[in-house]
Amino acid sequence: MTFDSKIAKLKGLNVYFTGGDFQRDIQVVCAMGLSAAIRDRVENTGISAKGNTFKGYSTKPTLVGASSFYNQGPKNMLFGTKEKRKELMWITIKGNGKNYRLAIMPGGYKEIKRLDGGRTNYRDFRRTGEMWLGYGIKASKGKNTVVVGGRKEESQNKINWNSAQMKINIIAASQIEIDNYNKLMNRMINKKYNDTINN
């Protein structure tokens, strides 16, 4: 390789790393891996970025109606017959000029989720699935910044609400995840450099 050809390749690399191609080819790929790792940790272990277990679901008695459940099974089990409805404690509340008759659920939200077939041994922030379905790379801001979060407003609103409840950013990256992100990026940068210079 001549000196001039090497200089030309280095100039080409400079254009690549300071332009949009670097963000598209390397940063976004690394960010996809980071966002997937965050979701896997939070949804499948219930562990925060700091290594602590998120606070469990509430067992404080709460009010429920048929619309509190997404599956037909719990609705039928609790409200399916007149006899079953008689077994429940009921309360009437007023709102929007109407009366709403609701049953008292002793086990709270945790029991609602359990009856609906959800996971309750730790907090996975999954109820309808809308938050996680809308989660991922939400934006690329500038040449060197990729943002992970809710790609849809509804998803981001749920992330914000859950984060406020937990008093911590629930989708923050752990130090291990950040280290792995940086290692992957360095490998991809080195590969791009070597492939360009040596070919």
Phi, psi and omega in degrees: 000130179283162179300317181296321180291325178293318178299319180297319179293321179295321177296321177296321178295322179298317178297318181297310186285341179259000181250189183287339182297320179299314180297317182292314188278326188243304183300314182295320178298315179295321180294326177297318177295320179295314181296322179294321180294320179297312181298317181299316180295311184291311186285326187256355176228340182070029182251136180280173179298334180274359178091008180262152176283131177297149178304137183290171180290147184294139174250009178292132180311139181220168181266139181224155172221183181300327182286354178287344184245146179264339181255150183289330183305305179298325179299313180294321183296322183268320189240004190296329181227165179298322180295319179294321180294330179292334181286345184267154172270133185241155177217145179250128177239154181252142178192137180056035178075013181234161173257133179240124180261117185234149178268153178268124179259105185302325185275003176068199183299325180301319180290322176302313182294320180296314180297330180277002177089012181274165179279132184232356181288342170206165183276117180251001179056036178235122174233292176269342184090353185294325181297311183286328178295330180265006184269146177158211177280114186266335183194157171242110183253112181075192186275338188233017183230126174239130185255131178253133179171211179278120179283342176241151184302318182297319178296314180295323177298320179292321177298315180298316181295314179295322178296321178295320179296320182274348183059036178199148177292110187290341180250021174293147179276140175283166180296323178297318179294322177294317179298317180295323176300312181294322178296316179296318180297317179298320178297317182291323177295314180297321179295316178299317179297310183295318179297323181286314184289323187269358181245000000 
